[in-house]
Amino acid sequence: MLEAEHLAGIAHLPTLILWADADPGFGTPHRFEGLFPKHRTVVLKNVGHFLEEDAPDEVAEAILRWWAEEVASAEPAIRS
């Protein structure tokens, strides 16, 4: 899989996948979840392609929560 080759250097990092369920362009998040074993997927209901515009509060909340729980608490381990 070509994507896996390009992402191999970062695939080990914690990853937040924000998924807009009303965006017809991408189907399901399974392809991306398979590329990032340390992922968290947040499905945004009734949100289209421009998720930051359609659901800005939900996007911000998901990013802040993920950062606090997955990144900030593990920063020394991530950098090494």
Buried (B, 14 or more C-beta within 10 A) or exposed (E): EEEEEEBEEEBEBBBBBBBBBEBEEEEEBEEBBEBBEEBBBBEBEEBBEEBEEBBEEBBEEBBEEBEEEBBEEEEEEBEE
